[in-house]
Amino acid sequence: MIQVAIFSRVSTNEQSFDRQIADLRKTANNLNYNVVEEISEKVSGAKSNDQRKGIQTLLEGARNGNFKKVLCTEVSRLGRSTIETLKLVEELHSLGISIYLQDLNMETLNEKGETNFQSELILHMMSLFAKNERRTLIDRIHSGIKAAKANNIHCGRAKGTTEDTEKFISKYPKVVDGIKKGFSVRECVKLYDVSLGTVAKIRKELKTI
């Protein structure tokens, strides 16, 4: 059996990578892979590789020859910086390690350990999309905040909330601001790296206060 490592990432402590791991375990089982390492981290994908303990652990295992493939759900889990992501991919490839992207059902190296034009092109494009998606959403929230201030819209904590609701909502001030500016649940999920369930709950609580 081919030995593989599972890699997952979320950006905040409030998020969970359990779903990513469960999905990748199932994929490994379906492909008859032997999972020898599961590496997870809670850090912004915009940080450089040398600032991310998860990436450093992954590279250490790769250099030690612990596995031959890395499984991740999508390119953005590897990182949201195009340069840093491609540097990581290049080093893994130099060690003969292929990356399996679950959302694309694609490997970055073929059976001969070579990259092909199609996979390389898709990898570059997806890495750029991940970076630009983050940039676009950040620009939107900044624009929304500016517009709200210009119209004297209050964005702080609502008055009259119960203690439990207040404590919960106070943990996610940026999500609250995003919802009040009209961003959708999915936009808030992508922008703030908070789970869909958490954003939906915050929106529900805001409607009751």
C-alpha positions as CSV (number, residue, x, y, z in Angstrom):
1,M,0.0,0.0,0.0
2,I,1.1,3.5,-0.8
3,Q,1.9,5.5,2.4
4,V,0.3,8.9,2.5
5,A,-0.1,11.9,4.7
6,I,-3.3,13.8,5.3
7,F,-3.0,17.6,5.6
8,S,-5.8,19.9,6.8
9,R,-6.0,23.5,7.8
10,V,-8.4,26.0,9.2
11,S,-7.7,29.6,10.1
12,T,-9.1,30.2,13.5
13,N,-9.3,28.3,16.8
14,E,-13.1,28.3,16.6
15,Q,-13.0,26.2,13.5
16,S,-12.7,22.5,13.3
17,F,-10.8,20.4,10.7
18,D,-12.6,17.2,11.6
19,R,-14.7,17.2,8.4
20,Q,-11.6,17.6,6.3
21,I,-9.9,14.7,8.0
22,A,-12.9,12.5,7.9
23,D,-13.4,13.1,4.1
24,L,-9.7,12.5,3.4
25,R,-9.7,9.3,5.5
26,K,-12.5,8.0,3.4
27,T,-10.7,8.9,0.2
28,A,-7.6,7.2,1.4
29,N,-9.6,4.1,2.2
30,N,-11.3,4.1,-1.2
31,L,-7.9,4.4,-3.0
32,N,-6.3,1.8,-0.8
33,Y,-3.8,4.2,0.7
34,N,-2.1,3.7,4.0
35,V,-2.4,6.9,6.1
36,V,0.8,7.2,8.2
37,E,0.5,10.8,9.2
38,E,-2.3,13.3,9.9
39,I,-1.1,16.9,10.0
40,S,-3.4,19.7,11.0
41,E,-3.0,23.3,11.8
42,K,-5.0,26.4,12.8
43,V,-3.4,29.3,11.1
44,S,-4.1,31.8,8.3
45,G,-3.1,30.4,4.9
46,A,-1.7,33.8,4.0
47,K,1.3,33.3,6.4
48,S,4.6,32.3,5.0
49,N,5.5,28.6,5.0
50,D,8.2,29.1,7.7
51,Q,5.6,30.6,10.0
52,R,3.4,27.6,9.8
53,K,4.2,24.6,12.1
54,G,1.9,22.3,10.1
55,I,3.8,23.0,6.9
56,Q,7.1,22.5,8.6
57,T,6.0,19.2,10.0
58,L,4.7,18.1,6.6
59,L,8.1,19.0,5.0
60,E,10.0,17.2,7.7
61,G,8.0,14.1,7.1
62,A,8.5,14.4,3.4
63,R,12.3,14.8,3.7
64,N,12.4,11.8,6.0
65,G,10.6,9.7,3.4
66,N,7.7,9.0,5.6
67,F,5.1,9.1,2.8
68,K,4.8,9.3,-1.0
69,K,1.7,11.4,-1.3
70,V,-0.1,14.2,0.5
71,L,-3.9,14.3,0.5
72,C,-5.8,17.6,1.0
73,T,-9.3,18.8,0.3
74,E,-8.3,21.7,-1.9
75,V,-5.4,24.0,-2.8
76,S,-6.5,26.7,-0.4
77,R,-5.8,24.3,2.5
78,L,-2.2,24.3,1.5
79,G,-2.2,28.1,1.5
80,R,-3.7,31.3,0.2
81,S,-0.4,32.9,-0.9
82,T,0.3,31.9,-4.4
83,I,4.1,32.2,-4.0
84,E,4.2,30.2,-0.8
85,T,1.9,27.5,-2.1
86,L,3.9,27.0,-5.2
87,K,7.1,26.9,-3.2
88,L,5.6,24.1,-1.1
89,V,4.5,22.2,-4.1
90,E,7.8,22.5,-5.8
91,E,9.7,21.2,-2.8
92,L,7.3,18.2,-2.4
93,H,7.7,17.5,-6.1
94,S,11.5,17.6,-5.8
95,L,11.2,14.9,-3.2
96,G,9.0,12.8,-5.5
97,I,5.9,13.4,-3.5
98,S,2.6,13.9,-5.3
99,I,-0.3,16.0,-4.0
100,Y,-3.9,14.7,-4.3
101,L,-6.5,17.4,-4.4
102,Q,-9.9,16.0,-3.4
103,D,-12.1,18.6,-4.8
104,L,-10.5,18.2,-8.3
105,N,-9.9,14.5,-8.0
106,M,-6.4,15.2,-9.3
107,E,-2.8,14.4,-8.5
108,T,0.0,16.7,-9.3
109,L,2.4,14.0,-10.4
110,N,1.8,11.0,-12.7
111,E,2.9,7.5,-12.1
112,K,6.3,8.3,-13.4
113,G,6.7,11.1,-10.9
114,E,6.4,13.8,-13.6
115,T,4.2,16.8,-13.7
116,N,2.0,17.3,-16.8
117,F,1.0,20.6,-18.3
118,Q,-2.7,20.2,-17.4
119,S,-2.2,19.5,-13.7
120,E,0.4,22.2,-13.4
121,L,-1.8,24.8,-15.1
122,I,-4.8,23.9,-12.9
123,L,-2.6,24.1,-9.8
124,H,-1.4,27.6,-10.7
125,M,-4.9,28.7,-11.5
126,M,-6.4,27.4,-8.3
127,S,-3.7,28.9,-6.2
128,L,-4.3,32.3,-7.8
129,F,-8.1,31.9,-7.3
130,A,-7.6,31.1,-3.6
131,K,-5.5,34.3,-3.2
132,N,-7.8,36.5,-5.2
133,E,-10.9,35.2,-3.4
134,R,-9.5,36.3,-0.1
135,R,-8.4,39.6,-1.4
136,T,-11.9,40.3,-3.1
137,L,-13.8,39.5,0.1
138,I,-11.5,41.6,2.2
139,D,-12.0,44.5,-0.2
140,R,-15.8,44.1,0.0
141,I,-15.9,44.1,3.8
142,H,-13.7,47.2,3.9
143,S,-16.0,48.9,1.4
144,G,-19.0,47.9,3.5
145,I,-17.6,49.3,6.7
146,K,-16.7,52.5,5.0
147,A,-20.2,52.8,3.6
148,A,-21.8,52.0,7.0
149,K,-19.7,54.7,8.7
150,A,-20.7,57.2,6.1
151,N,-24.4,56.4,6.8
152,N,-23.9,56.5,10.6
153,I,-24.8,52.8,10.9
154,H,-24.0,51.3,14.3
155,C,-22.0,48.2,14.0
156,G,-21.3,47.4,17.6
157,R,-22.9,44.9,19.9
158,A,-26.7,45.2,20.0
159,K,-28.4,46.4,23.2
160,G,-30.7,44.3,25.3
161,T,-29.1,40.9,24.5
162,T,-29.1,38.2,27.1
163,E,-25.9,37.3,28.7
164,D,-25.4,34.0,26.9
165,T,-26.2,35.4,23.5
166,E,-24.0,38.4,24.2
167,K,-21.0,36.2,25.1
168,F,-21.5,34.1,22.0
169,I,-21.8,36.9,19.6
170,S,-18.9,38.9,21.2
171,K,-16.5,36.1,20.1
172,Y,-17.2,36.9,16.5
173,P,-17.3,40.7,16.0
174,K,-16.1,40.6,12.4
175,V,-18.7,38.1,11.5
176,V,-21.4,40.3,13.1
177,D,-20.1,43.3,11.2
178,G,-20.1,41.3,7.9
179,I,-23.7,40.2,8.4
180,K,-24.8,43.7,9.3
181,K,-23.2,44.9,6.1
182,G,-25.3,42.5,4.0
183,F,-22.7,39.7,3.3
184,S,-24.2,36.3,2.8
185,V,-23.5,33.4,5.1
186,R,-21.1,31.8,2.6
187,E,-19.3,35.0,2.0
188,C,-18.7,35.3,5.8
189,V,-17.5,31.7,6.0
190,K,-14.9,32.4,3.3
191,L,-13.8,35.8,4.5
192,Y,-13.5,35.0,8.2
193,D,-12.8,31.2,8.0
194,V,-15.6,30.4,10.4
195,S,-17.8,27.4,10.1
196,L,-21.1,27.6,8.2
197,G,-23.0,26.5,11.3
198,T,-21.5,29.3,13.4
199,V,-22.3,32.0,10.9
200,A,-25.8,30.7,10.5
201,K,-26.3,30.7,14.3
202,I,-24.9,34.3,14.6
203,R,-27.3,35.5,12.0
204,K,-30.2,33.8,13.7
205,E,-29.3,35.3,17.1
206,L,-29.0,38.8,15.5
207,K,-32.6,38.5,14.2
208,T,-33.9,37.9,17.7
209,I,-32.2,40.9,19.4
